[in-house]
Amino acid sequence: MMTSETEKRKDEHIDICLHKEVTSHITNGFDQYQFVHHAMPEIDFHDIQLHTSFLGKTLKAPFLISSMTGGTTKGSHINEILAACAQHFGWAMGIGSMRTLIENKTTSTVQHIRKVAPDAFLIANLGAVQFNYGFGIEECKQAIDMIEADALVFHFNSLQEVFQPAGNTNFKNLLHHIEHAVKSLPVPIGIKEVGFGIDQHSAQQFAAVGVSFIDVAGAGGTSWIQVEKYRTDDPIRKQATSAFHNWGIPTATCIKEIRKTLPIPLIASGGMSSGVEAAKAIALGSNVVGLGRTLLPNAVQSEEACFQQCETLQFELQAAMFGIGCSNIKELADAHQRLKKQN
């Protein structure tokens, strides 16, 4: 079968994220916070529990494998390894944009995911802007059915589309479509950014139309403007990418600001790279922590390497919890007073 332009673009995205420098020039914000060490934790390290609940589903640990690759042959092997990790460790998993699967009318590159991870919380994914380019409720249902998804997330990537060759830039009236999807689809609906963050006002608008969760996908990790720099032949866009090295809302800021006004379930993603950062994110108000490009190199290398990385992340989270005397995720979520912002 001939490779579509969408599939070709997604494969290029994987290669660029693996081999080019595309990290934002600002941090995810968690370096500004420090836990106050508790010299006498009064707990047994081996009693620390990581399980938590997210949208009614129990996770063995508060981690999400963030959406990275969707409907391409190259991404299929990566997804299989990531799905095996999600199943083994009891994490949630998001699938990359599934637009190309719907356009090509094929499920071959994702149909194995549910078989590999029969118990994992799986999140299907479509670009919200596609509502203005021919997609509707039927396409949303197709994305859900392809992987027997437990939820569907719509990603907002306005600046990526502006810098992307032949990007889809009509972001008008999307809130109306989101509200219709919330009322029409059989699974929880979420919203995510792609690395520039979701501000408090936008989060309130999404909550008002009934979305079930928000993945802030803040700045501090992959900058998709910089990714597109390596794909465009447009000299104007290529030159303009340098003005956006510091663009976006740090992940920590997104979590803190949204949590001030909304009780909605939050996923902290965007430059997350350690279990210590995960602990900080939960103490600030997130329910789950998403990891994306951090996992990609090991997922490409081998299942064993990816498993070891996931185990390390969990150990780091447990060690951080031990250091502040928290024996479970609920106690960690209530430990914001032990997280101090540095001067």
C-alpha positions as a Markdown table, in Angstrom:
| # | Residue | x | y | z |
|---|---|---|---|---|
| 1 | Met | 0.0 | 0.0 | 0.0 |
| 2 | Met | 1.3 | 3.5 | -0.9 |
| 3 | Thr | 2.4 | 5.5 | 2.1 |
| 4 | Ser | 0.2 | 8.6 | 2.6 |
| 5 | Glu | 1.5 | 12.1 | 3.2 |
| 6 | Thr | 0.2 | 11.9 | 6.8 |
| 7 | Glu | 2.0 | 8.6 | 7.4 |
| 8 | Lys | 5.2 | 9.9 | 5.9 |
| 9 | Arg | 5.0 | 13.0 | 8.1 |
| 10 | Lys | 4.5 | 10.9 | 11.3 |
| 11 | Asp | 7.5 | 8.7 | 10.5 |
| 12 | Glu | 9.6 | 11.8 | 10.0 |
| 13 | His | 8.4 | 13.0 | 13.4 |
| 14 | Ile | 9.7 | 9.8 | 15.0 |
| 15 | Asp | 13.1 | 10.1 | 13.3 |
| 16 | Ile | 13.5 | 13.8 | 14.2 |
| 17 | Cys | 12.5 | 13.3 | 17.9 |
| 18 | Leu | 15.1 | 10.5 | 18.1 |
| 19 | His | 18.0 | 12.2 | 16.3 |
| 20 | Lys | 17.6 | 16.0 | 16.4 |
| 21 | Glu | 17.7 | 18.6 | 19.2 |
| 22 | Val | 14.1 | 19.6 | 19.6 |
| 23 | Thr | 13.9 | 20.3 | 23.3 |
| 24 | Ser | 12.3 | 23.5 | 24.4 |
| 25 | His | 14.8 | 26.1 | 25.8 |
| 26 | Ile | 12.7 | 26.6 | 28.9 |
| 27 | Thr | 12.3 | 24.0 | 31.6 |
| 28 | Asn | 9.1 | 22.2 | 32.7 |
| 29 | Gly | 9.2 | 24.3 | 35.9 |
| 30 | Phe | 9.7 | 21.5 | 38.4 |
| 31 | Asp | 13.3 | 22.5 | 38.9 |
| 32 | Gln | 11.9 | 25.5 | 40.8 |
| 33 | Tyr | 10.4 | 23.3 | 43.4 |
| 34 | Gln | 12.2 | 21.3 | 46.1 |
| 35 | Phe | 10.8 | 18.8 | 48.6 |
| 36 | Val | 11.5 | 19.4 | 52.2 |
| 37 | His | 13.3 | 16.2 | 53.3 |
| 38 | His | 11.7 | 14.3 | 56.2 |
| 39 | Ala | 14.5 | 12.8 | 58.3 |
| 40 | Met | 12.1 | 10.5 | 60.1 |
| 41 | Pro | 9.6 | 9.2 | 57.6 |
| 42 | Glu | 7.9 | 6.7 | 60.1 |
| 43 | Ile | 7.1 | 4.2 | 57.3 |
| 44 | Asp | 8.6 | 1.1 | 55.9 |
| 45 | Phe | 9.9 | 1.7 | 52.3 |
| 46 | His | 8.5 | -1.7 | 51.3 |
| 47 | Asp | 5.0 | -0.7 | 52.3 |
| 48 | Ile | 4.8 | 2.2 | 49.9 |
| 49 | Gln | 1.9 | 1.8 | 47.5 |
| 50 | Leu | 1.8 | 3.4 | 44.0 |
| 51 | His | -1.7 | 2.4 | 42.9 |
| 52 | Thr | -4.2 | 5.1 | 42.1 |
| 53 | Ser | -7.6 | 5.6 | 40.4 |
| 54 | Phe | -8.1 | 7.5 | 37.2 |
| 55 | Leu | -11.5 | 8.0 | 35.6 |
| 56 | Gly | -12.8 | 5.0 | 37.5 |
| 57 | Lys | -9.9 | 2.7 | 36.5 |
| 58 | Thr | -7.3 | 1.5 | 38.9 |
| 59 | Leu | -3.7 | 2.0 | 37.8 |
| 60 | Lys | -0.9 | 0.2 | 39.5 |
| 61 | Ala | 1.2 | 3.4 | 39.3 |
| 62 | Pro | 0.2 | 7.0 | 38.4 |
| 63 | Phe | 2.0 | 6.9 | 35.0 |
| 64 | Leu | 0.8 | 7.4 | 31.5 |
| 65 | Ile | 2.8 | 6.5 | 28.4 |
| 66 | Ser | 2.0 | 9.7 | 26.5 |
| 67 | Ser | 0.8 | 9.7 | 22.9 |
| 68 | Met | 3.7 | 9.4 | 20.6 |
| 69 | Thr | 3.0 | 7.3 | 17.5 |
| 70 | Gly | -0.3 | 6.4 | 15.9 |
| 71 | Gly | -1.0 | 4.9 | 12.6 |
| 72 | Thr | 2.3 | 4.1 | 10.9 |
| 73 | Thr | 4.1 | 0.9 | 10.2 |
| 74 | Lys | 7.3 | 2.2 | 11.7 |
| 75 | Gly | 5.5 | 3.2 | 14.9 |
| 76 | Ser | 3.7 | -0.2 | 15.2 |
| 77 | His | 6.7 | -1.9 | 16.7 |
| 78 | Ile | 7.3 | 1.0 | 19.1 |
| 79 | Asn | 3.7 | 0.9 | 20.2 |
| 80 | Glu | 3.9 | -2.9 | 20.8 |
| 81 | Ile | 6.8 | -2.4 | 23.2 |
| 82 | Leu | 5.1 | 0.5 | 25.0 |
| 83 | Ala | 1.9 | -1.5 | 25.2 |
| 84 | Ala | 3.8 | -4.4 | 26.8 |
| 85 | Cys | 5.1 | -1.9 | 29.4 |
| 86 | Ala | 1.7 | -0.5 | 30.1 |
| 87 | Gln | 0.3 | -4.0 | 30.6 |
| 88 | His | 3.2 | -5.2 | 32.8 |
| 89 | Phe | 3.4 | -2.2 | 35.1 |
| 90 | Gly | -0.3 | -1.3 | 35.1 |
| 91 | Trp | 0.2 | 2.1 | 33.5 |
| 92 | Ala | -2.2 | 4.0 | 31.2 |
| 93 | Met | -1.2 | 4.5 | 27.6 |
| 94 | Gly | -2.1 | 7.0 | 24.9 |
| 95 | Ile | -1.9 | 6.3 | 21.2 |
| 96 | Gly | -0.5 | 8.9 | 18.8 |
| 97 | Ser | -2.9 | 10.7 | 16.4 |
| 98 | Met | -5.0 | 8.1 | 14.6 |
| 99 | Arg | -6.0 | 10.3 | 11.7 |
| 100 | Thr | -3.9 | 8.4 | 9.2 |
| 101 | Leu | -5.6 | 5.1 | 10.1 |
| 102 | Ile | -9.0 | 6.6 | 9.4 |
| 103 | Glu | -7.8 | 8.2 | 6.2 |
| 104 | Asn | -6.3 | 4.9 | 5.0 |
| 105 | Lys | -9.2 | 2.8 | 6.3 |
| 106 | Thr | -6.8 | 0.4 | 8.1 |
| 107 | Thr | -6.3 | -0.8 | 11.6 |
| 108 | Ser | -3.3 | -3.0 | 11.0 |
| 109 | Thr | -0.8 | -0.9 | 12.8 |
| 110 | Val | -2.8 | -0.5 | 16.1 |
| 111 | Gln | -5.1 | -3.5 | 16.2 |
| 112 | His | -2.5 | -5.5 | 18.2 |
| 113 | Ile | -2.3 | -2.9 | 21.0 |
| 114 | Arg | -5.3 | -4.2 | 22.9 |
| 115 | Lys | -4.1 | -7.8 | 22.5 |
| 116 | Val | -0.7 | -6.9 | 24.0 |
| 117 | Ala | -2.3 | -4.8 | 26.7 |
| 118 | Pro | -5.7 | -6.3 | 27.5 |
| 119 | Asp | -6.0 | -4.7 | 30.9 |
| 120 | Ala | -4.4 | -1.3 | 30.3 |
| 121 | Phe | -6.3 | 2.0 | 30.2 |
| 122 | Leu | -5.9 | 3.0 | 26.6 |
| 123 | Ile | -6.6 | 6.5 | 25.2 |
| 124 | Ala | -7.4 | 7.0 | 21.5 |
| 125 | Asn | -6.2 | 10.3 | 20.0 |
| 126 | Leu | -7.4 | 12.7 | 17.2 |
| 127 | Gly | -6.4 | 16.3 | 16.4 |
| 128 | Ala | -9.3 | 18.6 | 17.4 |
| 129 | Val | -8.7 | 20.7 | 14.3 |
| 130 | Gln | -9.8 | 17.8 | 12.2 |
| 131 | Phe | -13.4 | 18.7 | 13.0 |
| 132 | Asn | -12.9 | 21.6 | 10.6 |
| 133 | Tyr | -11.4 | 19.3 | 7.9 |
| 134 | Gly | -14.1 | 16.7 | 7.4 |
| 135 | Phe | -14.0 | 14.6 | 10.6 |
| 136 | Gly | -17.1 | 14.1 | 12.8 |
| 137 | Ile | -18.5 | 11.8 | 15.4 |
| 138 | Glu | -18.3 | 8.7 | 13.1 |
| 139 | Glu | -14.5 | 9.1 | 12.8 |
| 140 | Cys | -14.2 | 9.6 | 16.6 |
| 141 | Lys | -16.1 | 6.3 | 17.0 |
| 142 | Gln | -13.7 | 4.6 | 14.6 |
| 143 | Ala | -10.7 | 5.8 | 16.6 |
| 144 | Ile | -12.2 | 4.4 | 19.8 |
| 145 | Asp | -13.2 | 1.1 | 18.3 |
| 146 | Met | -9.8 | 0.5 | 16.6 |
| 147 | Ile | -8.1 | -0.1 | 20.0 |
| 148 | Glu | -11.2 | -0.7 | 22.2 |
| 149 | Ala | -10.2 | 2.6 | 23.9 |
| 150 | Asp | -11.2 | 3.5 | 27.4 |
| 151 | Ala | -11.1 | 7.2 | 26.6 |
| 152 | Leu | -10.6 | 9.6 | 23.7 |
| 153 | Val | -8.4 | 12.7 | 23.8 |
| 154 | Phe | -8.5 | 15.6 | 21.3 |
| 155 | His | -5.1 | 17.3 | 20.9 |
| 156 | Phe | -4.7 | 21.0 | 20.3 |
| 157 | Asn | -1.5 | 21.8 | 18.3 |
| 158 | Ser | -2.2 | 25.3 | 16.8 |
| 159 | Leu | 1.4 | 26.5 | 16.6 |
| 160 | Gln | 2.7 | 23.2 | 15.3 |
| 161 | Glu | 0.1 | 23.4 | 12.5 |
| 162 | Val | 1.2 | 26.9 | 11.7 |
| 163 | Phe | 4.9 | 25.9 | 11.2 |
| 164 | Gln | 4.1 | 22.5 | 9.7 |
| 165 | Pro | 4.2 | 22.3 | 5.9 |
| 166 | Ala | 0.6 | 22.3 | 4.6 |
| 167 | Gly | -0.7 | 22.5 | 8.2 |
| 168 | Asn | -4.3 | 22.7 | 9.2 |
| 169 | Thr | -4.8 | 26.1 | 10.7 |
| 170 | Asn | -8.5 | 26.7 | 10.9 |
| 171 | Phe | -9.1 | 26.4 | 14.7 |
| 172 | Lys | -12.5 | 28.2 | 14.6 |
| 173 | Asn | -15.5 | 27.0 | 16.7 |
| 174 | Leu | -13.8 | 23.9 | 18.0 |
| 175 | Leu | -15.3 | 24.2 | 21.5 |
| 176 | His | -18.7 | 23.5 | 19.9 |
| 177 | His | -17.5 | 20.3 | 18.3 |
| 178 | Ile | -15.9 | 19.2 | 21.6 |
| 179 | Glu | -19.1 | 19.7 | 23.5 |
| 180 | His | -21.0 | 17.7 | 20.8 |
| 181 | Ala | -18.4 | 14.9 | 21.1 |
| 182 | Val | -18.8 | 14.8 | 24.9 |
| 183 | Lys | -22.5 | 14.3 | 24.6 |
| 184 | Ser | -22.3 | 11.8 | 21.7 |
| 185 | Leu | -19.4 | 9.4 | 22.4 |
| 186 | Pro | -19.5 | 6.4 | 24.8 |
| 187 | Val | -16.2 | 7.1 | 26.6 |
| 188 | Pro | -14.7 | 9.9 | 28.6 |
| 189 | Ile | -13.4 | 12.8 | 26.5 |
| 190 | Gly | -10.1 | 14.6 | 27.3 |
| 191 | Ile | -8.1 | 17.5 | 25.9 |
| 192 | Lys | -4.3 | 17.7 | 25.6 |
| 193 | Glu | -1.8 | 20.1 | 24.1 |
| 194 | Val | 1.4 | 18.9 | 22.4 |
| 195 | Gly | 4.1 | 20.7 | 24.4 |
| 196 | Phe | 3.1 | 24.3 | 24.9 |
| 197 | Gly | 0.7 | 23.9 | 27.8 |
| 198 | Ile | -3.0 | 24.6 | 28.6 |
| 199 | Asp | -3.7 | 27.8 | 30.4 |
| 200 | Gln | -6.3 | 28.2 | 33.2 |
| 201 | His | -8.9 | 30.1 | 31.1 |
| 202 | Ser | -8.8 | 27.4 | 28.3 |
| 203 | Ala | -9.1 | 24.7 | 31.0 |
| 204 | Gln | -12.2 | 26.3 | 32.4 |
| 205 | Gln | -13.7 | 26.5 | 28.9 |
| 206 | Phe | -13.1 | 22.8 | 28.3 |
| 207 | Ala | -14.5 | 21.9 | 31.7 |
| 208 | Ala | -17.6 | 24.0 | 31.1 |
| 209 | Val | -18.5 | 21.8 | 28.0 |
| 210 | Gly | -18.0 | 18.6 | 30.0 |
| 211 | Val | -14.6 | 17.1 | 29.2 |
| 212 | Ser | -13.6 | 14.5 | 31.7 |
| 213 | Phe | -9.8 | 15.2 | 32.0 |
| 214 | Ile | -7.1 | 17.5 | 30.8 |
| 215 | Asp | -3.5 | 16.6 | 29.8 |
| 216 | Val | -1.7 | 19.9 | 30.2 |
| 217 | Ala | 1.3 | 18.8 | 27.9 |
| 218 | Gly | 3.3 | 21.8 | 29.0 |
| 219 | Ala | 6.5 | 23.4 | 27.8 |
| 220 | Gly | 9.8 | 21.9 | 28.9 |
| 221 | Gly | 10.1 | 18.9 | 26.7 |
| 222 | Thr | 9.7 | 18.4 | 22.9 |
| 223 | Ser | 9.0 | 21.6 | 21.0 |
| 224 | Trp | 7.0 | 20.7 | 17.9 |
| 225 | Ile | 7.9 | 24.0 | 16.4 |
| 226 | Gln | 11.5 | 22.9 | 16.4 |
| 227 | Val | 10.5 | 19.5 | 15.1 |
| 228 | Glu | 8.8 | 21.2 | 12.1 |
| 229 | Lys | 12.0 | 23.3 | 11.5 |
| 230 | Tyr | 13.6 | 20.1 | 10.2 |
| 231 | Arg | 10.7 | 19.4 | 7.8 |
| 232 | Thr | 9.9 | 22.7 | 6.2 |
| 233 | Asp | 11.5 | 24.1 | 3.1 |
| 234 | Asp | 9.9 | 27.5 | 3.7 |
| 235 | Pro | 12.7 | 29.9 | 4.6 |
| 236 | Ile | 10.3 | 32.2 | 6.5 |
| 237 | Arg | 9.0 | 29.5 | 8.7 |
| 238 | Lys | 12.5 | 28.0 | 9.2 |
| 239 | Gln | 13.9 | 31.3 | 10.3 |
| 240 | Ala | 10.9 | 32.1 | 12.5 |
| 241 | Thr | 11.3 | 28.9 | 14.6 |
| 242 | Ser | 14.3 | 30.6 | 16.5 |
| 243 | Ala | 11.9 | 33.2 | 17.9 |
| 244 | Phe | 9.9 | 30.5 | 19.6 |
| 245 | His | 12.5 | 28.6 | 21.5 |
| 246 | Asn | 11.1 | 29.9 | 24.8 |
| 247 | Trp | 7.4 | 29.6 | 23.9 |
| 248 | Gly | 4.9 | 27.9 | 26.1 |
| 249 | Ile | 3.7 | 27.5 | 29.7 |
| 250 | Pro | 5.8 | 25.2 | 31.8 |
| 251 | Thr | 4.2 | 22.0 | 32.9 |
| 252 | Ala | 4.4 | 22.8 | 36.6 |
| 253 | Thr | 2.7 | 26.2 | 36.0 |
| 254 | Cys | -0.1 | 24.6 | 34.1 |
| 255 | Ile | -0.8 | 22.1 | 36.9 |
| 256 | Lys | -0.7 | 24.7 | 39.7 |
| 257 | Glu | -2.8 | 27.3 | 37.9 |
| 258 | Ile | -5.5 | 24.9 | 36.7 |
| 259 | Arg | -5.8 | 23.2 | 40.0 |
| 260 | Lys | -6.5 | 26.5 | 41.7 |
| 261 | Thr | -10.0 | 26.6 | 40.2 |
| 262 | Leu | -10.8 | 23.2 | 38.8 |
| 263 | Pro | -11.2 | 19.7 | 40.4 |
| 264 | Ile | -11.0 | 18.1 | 37.0 |
| 265 | Pro | -8.5 | 15.1 | 36.7 |
| 266 | Leu | -5.2 | 16.3 | 35.4 |
| 267 | Ile | -2.3 | 14.7 | 33.6 |
| 268 | Ala | 1.1 | 16.3 | 34.0 |
| 269 | Ser | 3.1 | 15.8 | 30.8 |
| 270 | Gly | 5.7 | 17.9 | 29.0 |
| 271 | Gly | 9.3 | 17.3 | 29.7 |
| 272 | Met | 8.7 | 14.8 | 32.5 |
| 273 | Ser | 11.9 | 12.7 | 32.9 |
| 274 | Ser | 12.1 | 11.2 | 36.4 |
| 275 | Gly | 10.1 | 9.8 | 39.3 |
| 276 | Val | 11.1 | 12.8 | 41.4 |
| 277 | Glu | 9.5 | 15.1 | 39.0 |
| 278 | Ala | 6.5 | 12.8 | 39.0 |
| 279 | Ala | 6.2 | 13.1 | 42.8 |
| 280 | Lys | 6.4 | 16.9 | 42.5 |
| 281 | Ala | 3.7 | 17.0 | 39.8 |
| 282 | Ile | 1.3 | 14.9 | 42.0 |
| 283 | Ala | 2.1 | 17.1 | 45.1 |
| 284 | Leu | 1.2 | 20.1 | 42.9 |
| 285 | Gly | -2.1 | 18.7 | 41.9 |
| 286 | Ser | -1.8 | 16.3 | 39.0 |
| 287 | Asn | -3.5 | 12.8 | 39.1 |
| 288 | Val | -1.3 | 11.1 | 36.6 |
| 289 | Val | 2.1 | 11.8 | 35.1 |
| 290 | Gly | 2.7 | 11.4 | 31.3 |
| 291 | Leu | 6.0 | 10.4 | 29.8 |
| 292 | Gly | 6.7 | 10.7 | 26.1 |
| 293 | Arg | 10.0 | 11.2 | 24.4 |
| 294 | Thr | 11.8 | 10.2 | 27.6 |
| 295 | Leu | 10.7 | 6.6 | 26.8 |
| 296 | Leu | 11.2 | 6.7 | 23.1 |
| 297 | Pro | 14.9 | 5.8 | 22.7 |
| 298 | Asn | 14.6 | 2.8 | 25.0 |
| 299 | Ala | 11.4 | 1.7 | 23.3 |
| 300 | Val | 13.2 | 1.8 | 20.0 |
| 301 | Gln | 16.1 | -0.2 | 21.5 |
| 302 | Ser | 14.3 | -3.1 | 23.1 |
| 303 | Glu | 11.5 | -4.2 | 25.3 |
| 304 | Glu | 14.0 | -5.0 | 28.1 |
| 305 | Ala | 15.5 | -1.5 | 28.0 |
| 306 | Cys | 12.0 | 0.0 | 28.2 |
| 307 | Phe | 11.0 | -2.2 | 31.1 |
| 308 | Gln | 14.1 | -1.3 | 33.0 |
| 309 | Gln | 13.4 | 2.4 | 32.5 |
| 310 | Cys | 9.8 | 2.1 | 33.7 |
| 311 | Glu | 11.0 | 0.2 | 36.8 |
| 312 | Thr | 13.6 | 2.9 | 37.5 |
| 313 | Leu | 10.9 | 5.6 | 37.2 |
| 314 | Gln | 8.7 | 3.8 | 39.7 |
| 315 | Phe | 11.6 | 3.3 | 42.1 |
| 316 | Glu | 12.5 | 7.0 | 41.9 |
| 317 | Leu | 8.9 | 7.9 | 42.7 |
| 318 | Gln | 8.8 | 5.5 | 45.7 |
| 319 | Ala | 12.2 | 6.8 | 47.0 |
| 320 | Ala | 10.9 | 10.4 | 46.7 |
| 321 | Met | 7.8 | 9.4 | 48.6 |
| 322 | Phe | 9.9 | 7.8 | 51.3 |
| 323 | Gly | 12.0 | 10.9 | 51.6 |
| 324 | Ile | 8.9 | 12.9 | 52.6 |
| 325 | Gly | 7.1 | 10.2 | 54.6 |
| 326 | Cys | 4.3 | 9.4 | 52.2 |
| 327 | Ser | 3.1 | 5.8 | 52.0 |
| 328 | Asn | 0.6 | 6.1 | 49.2 |
| 329 | Ile | -0.4 | 8.4 | 46.3 |
| 330 | Lys | -3.2 | 10.0 | 48.3 |
| 331 | Glu | -0.7 | 11.1 | 51.0 |
| 332 | Leu | 1.6 | 12.4 | 48.2 |
| 333 | Ala | -1.3 | 14.4 | 46.7 |
| 334 | Asp | -1.8 | 16.0 | 50.1 |
| 335 | Ala | 1.9 | 16.8 | 50.6 |
| 336 | His | 1.9 | 20.1 | 48.8 |
| 337 | Gln | 3.1 | 21.8 | 52.0 |
| 338 | Arg | 6.3 | 19.8 | 51.8 |
| 339 | Leu | 7.0 | 21.1 | 48.3 |
| 340 | Lys | 8.7 | 24.5 | 48.4 |
| 341 | Lys | 9.3 | 26.9 | 45.6 |
| 342 | Gln | 12.9 | 28.0 | 45.4 |
| 343 | Asn | 13.8 | 31.7 | 45.7 |
